[in-house]
């Protein structure tokens, strides 16, 4: 009897990361099984898309439902809790510099790896490469689009940069209103706590959601892993791993004093969710919890992470760097030094304003290809693999977001101590 009670207690204490991993294994196993069977006379991939994927979509919809209020309310609460607009500016400046520097390093690393491996890339027939590019905005149009024309539409459309701007102005307004803004601040903080509890409820469904999201991906893409493009995939994932192991390990250790092993251990739930959903925005609740466990204060994490889910694209930058070299090789083009510099600048700056949702990397890749005069039709060579690329690059993106939150929080604590002296 006592042994049974002990087993029950141990099961209750199993961390969420364990159950998410179980969900991941179940999803992958089910996807592989569906490659070889025909349930109810249907092809395995059709069965997965028809009867399994909808449950994953429901889970992803719940995450998307909670993300906009979490971003709006957490950033507003973060601004209010800082009690000083100058402090908000200082934290925002550090965040932006960190994100841009790591993104530039990421694309540089990718270009180096891809160039070294260029001779290993298999020459492909590019005559059938076709991809319809989305219309690109000019730089000024992108800047204008950051600022909302009304309060409601960005919330309905989940236009994250505009939601962030709304949250900043709302927080600034409450601070500047002084005593008259206290009630508004209390209402915002109360709603923030309510939505955080709703987020906790949704997160408990994550093992089931992860399994249902990953299963159709494996069922559809399993055979493709054996094609010639596996080399591009391998180089890209090597870039993902090296970037996290080198950049994030060094920065969290030197700037925040956090052990890299502890950092990645605490990030496991968010990493598994990111790998399954391929959505930085959808993974935001998990990233927020992981960052707080690593010592990031809520007001700082609530400000830095939503910003990162929109503008921090280290993983996407690595993907672009490798794919541009690969596409250039397929078309027989040797990239010049000037083109390489252009790729680095374009990939870094293009990360700002690109949504943290599945498939956003394809849009950015089109921008980078156009910047160096490569045929945008070359995207057709890699677009079939995009989901597999996307899962890895999302892991890198959200890990970078968390490292920034921990580092900025630690630097802000040091600044506060200096001011006290």
N, C-alpha and C positions, 0 to 999 in steps of 0.2 A: 504493500500500500504506500509506504513511504517512498519506495523507489519510483512508483508511478507518479506521485506528487512531484518528486524531484525532476522527472522527465518533463512533466507539464510546465514546471517553472522554467526549465532550460529552453523549452520551445518558445515560451513567451519572451524570453530574453534574446532570442535570435535577432540580430540587427536587420534593418530593412535591406541593407546591401546584400545580405545573404539571400533573401527571398527574391530580390530583383535578379540576382545572378541565376537563381533556380529558374525564374521565368525566362531569362535569356537562353539558358540551356534547353529548356522545354521547347521554346520557340524555334531554335536552330534545329533541334532533333526532329521536330514535327515537319519543318520545312524540307529537311533532307529526306524524310520518310515519304513526303508527298511527291518527291521527284520520281519515285518508282511505283507508286500505286495510283489507282483510279477509283477513289471513293464514290459510290453511287453512280458509277459509270462516267464520272467527270474527270477531266485532266486534273492532276494534283494542284497545279498553279491556279486553275479556275476555281477549284474548291476553296483554296486558301483565300483568294480574293473575294469570293462570294460569301463565305460563311465565317471566316476567321478575321479577316482584315476589318470588317465593320466594327468589331468590338475594340480593336486597337484605335480605330478612328474615333469612337465614342470617348475613349480615354484621352486621346489627343485633343478632342474638342473641349473636354472638361478643363484640361490644362490651359488651352487657349482662352477659355472663358474666364479663368481666374487671373491670367497674366495681366490684362489691361488694368483692372482695379488694383492689383498688387503693385504694378509699376507706378501708377498714378499716386496711390496713397503712400507707398513706401518712400518714394522720392520726396513727396511733400512733407512727410513726417521727418525725413532726414534733414531737410532744409530747416524745418521748424526747430528741431532739436539742436541744431548747430547754433541757433540764436544770433548768427552773425553772417551777413551776406558776404563779407570779405573771406570768411572761412570757407564758405561754399565755393567761392572762386578759386581759392588755393587748392582745395581737394579736387575740383574739376580740372584744374590745370595739370596737377600731378597725374591724374587719371589719363588725360588725353596724351600727354607726353609718353607715358608708359605704353599705352596701346599702340601709338604710332611707331615707337622704337622697336617693340617686339614684332610688329607686323612687317616692318622693313627688314629685320633680321630673318624672319621666317621666309620671305620670298627670296632673299639672297641665298639662304641655305638651300632652298629648293632648286634654284638655278645652278648652284655648284654641283649638287648631287645629280641633277638631270644631265648636266654637261659631261660629267665624268662617266655617266652610264649611256651616253648618246649612242655609242657604237653597238650597244646591246639592244637598242630599240629595233624592232622588226620593221622593215620598209613595207608599207601597206599601199594598196590601191586607193588613191584619194578621189577617183572619179565619181564614186557614189556618195561621197561625204556631203550631206545636206543638213542644214539646220536653219530654221527661220528665226532670225534674231529679233528680240524685242526692241522697240524704238528706245533709243538712249536719250536721256536728258542732257542738256548743256550744263556746265558748271554753275552758271548763274541760276538756271531753273532749279537745280538741285538745292542751292542755298535758299531760294525763295520757298521751296516746298517744305523746308524744315519748320516754317512758321505757320501755324494754323489760321484759317480764315474764320473759324467758329469753334466753339467749345465742344460740341457734341460729335461732329463728324469723325474727327480723329479717333475718338473712343469707339465708335461703331465700326470703323474700318481697321482698327488696330494698327494705325500708322504710328509706329513706336517713337520715332524722333519727335513727332508733333505732340504725342502724349507726354514725353519727357519735358518738352518746352512748356506745356500747360502746367505740369506738376511744379516746375521751377518757378513760374510766375505766380502760381497759387501760393507756394511757400513763401516767396518774397513778399507777396501782398499781405499775408498773415503777420509776418515779422514787422513790416513797416506800419501796419495798423496798430501795433502796440497793444494796449489793454483791450481795445475794442475788437481785436482779432483773436483774443484768448478763446472765446466760445467756439469760433470756427476751427481753431487748432484742436480743441478737445474733441469736436465732432469728427474731424479727419482722423485723429489718433484712435478714436473708438471704432470707426469703420475699418481702419487698418487692422486692428486686432480681430475683428469679426471675419474679415477675409483671410487672415492668416489661419484661423481655425478651419475655415472652409478648405483652404489649401491643404491642411493636414489630413482632412478626410479624403481628398482626392488622391493624395500621395499614397495612402494605404492601398489603393487599387493598382499601384504601379507594377507589381509582379505580373498580374494578369494582362495589363496593358502592354508591357514589354514583350511578353510572349506572343500576343496577337499582332504586334507591330512587326516583329522580326520574322515571323514564320512566312508570310507571303514574299518577303524580300529574298529569303533563302530559296523558297520554292521556285521563284522566277529567275534568279540570277545564278543559281548553283552551277549549271553547266558552263556559264560564261567565264567562270574562274579558270577554266582550262584553255582559254583562247590566248592568242598572241599578246593581247593587251595586259596580261598578268604582270609583265615586266613594269609597265607604267604604274600599275596599282602597287606593286612591291616597292618601287622607288618612292612613291608618294607616302606610303605608310612608314617607310624608313625615315622620311623627313618629319612626319608627325611625331614619331617616337623620339628622334634625336632632339627636336625642338623642345618637347616637354622635359626630357631628361636633362638637357643642358640649360636652356634659358630659364624655365620655371624653377628648377631645382636651385640654380645659382641665385636667382633673384629673391626667392622666399627665404633662402638661408642667409644671404648677406644683408638684405634690406629689412627683413622682418624677423630674423632669428628663429625661423620655424624649420624643423627637420624636414628635408624632402620626403623621407619615408612616411612621416606622420601626415604631411600634406597630401600625398597621393592616397594614403589609406583612408583619410577622411573624405576624399573626393570620390571614392568608389561608387556610392549611390548615384551621384550626379553623372559620373562617367558612363555608367551602365545605361542610365536613362537617355543620355545624349546619343550614345551609340545606337540605341534602338529607335529613337524618335527622329534623329537627324534634325533637331530643332533647338537652337540656342534659346529662343524665347520660351518654348515649351518646357525646357529643362530648368528655367529660371528658379522656380520654387526649390528644387533640389540643390542648386548651386548656392542659393541664399542660406539654406540650412547648413551646408558643408562649410561655407565661409565663416559662419558664426561659430561653429564648433572649433575652427582653427584660430579663433580669437578676434575676428573682425567685428567691430561694434556695429550694431544693427543700423544706426543712422548712416554710417559710412557705407556698409554693404548695400543698404537699400538705395543708395545713390549711385554707387559705382557699378553694381552688377546690371541693372537695367540699361545703363548707358553702354556697358560692354556688350550686352546681347545685341545691340544695334550697330556699334561701330568697331568692335574688336573682332577681327577676322583673320587671326594668325593661321589657322588651319586652311582657310580658303585661299590665303596667299601662297601657302605651300602647294596646294593643288594647282593653282594657276601657274606657278613657276615651272612645275614638272610638265604640265600639259602643254604649255606654250613651246617648250623645247621639243617635246615629242611631236607636236603638230608641225613645227618648223622642219624637223627631220623628215617627216613624212612627205613634205612638199619640197624637200631638197634645199632648204634655206639655212644658211649659216648665220646665226645672229651676231651682229656687230656689238662692240662695247657700248656704243650709244643706244642701241636697241635694248640692251640688257639694263642700262640705267633707266631708260624709259619704262620698262616693265616693272622695275622696283618702285618707281615713283607712282606709276598708274595703279598698281595693285595696292599700294599702301593707302593712297588717297581715295581709291574707289571703295575701300572698306567702309568709309563713312557714308551712312545713309542706305546701306544695303541691308535689307531685312534679315533677321536671324531665323529664317524659316527654310524648310527643305527646298533645294533647287536654286537658292539665291546665288550660289557659286557659278552657275552657268551664265547668268547675266553678267557677272563681274568678269568671267573669262572672255566673253564677247567684247567687253570694253578693252581689255588688255590686248587681245589679238588685233583689234582695230588700231590701237595706239602705235603698233609697230608694223602695220601694213600687212599682216598675215591674213589669209582668207578666213573669214568667219565661218565658212562652211566646214572648216576643220573641226569645229565642235562636234560635228556628226561622228567623228572618230571615237570620241570618248563619252558622248551623252548617254549611251546605253549602260555605261558603268556608273553614271552619276550618283545613284543612290548609295553604292558601295563606297565611293569616294566620300560622299556626304556624311556618312556615319562617322568616319574617322576624323574628318575635319571639324565636325561639330564637337567631338571630344576635346580637340585641341582648343577650340574657341572658348568653351565654357571653363576649361582648366585655366586658361589665361585670364578670364574674367575673375575667377576666384583668387588667383595669385595677386592680381592687382588690388582687389578689395582688402586682402590681408596686409599687403605692403603699405597701401595708402593709409589704412587704419593705424598701423604701427608708426608710420611717419607722423601722422597727426597727433598721436599720443606723445611722441618726443617733442613736437612743437609746443604742445600744451604745457609740458613739464618745463621747457626752457622759458616760456612766458611767465610761469609761476615764480621762477627764480629772479 
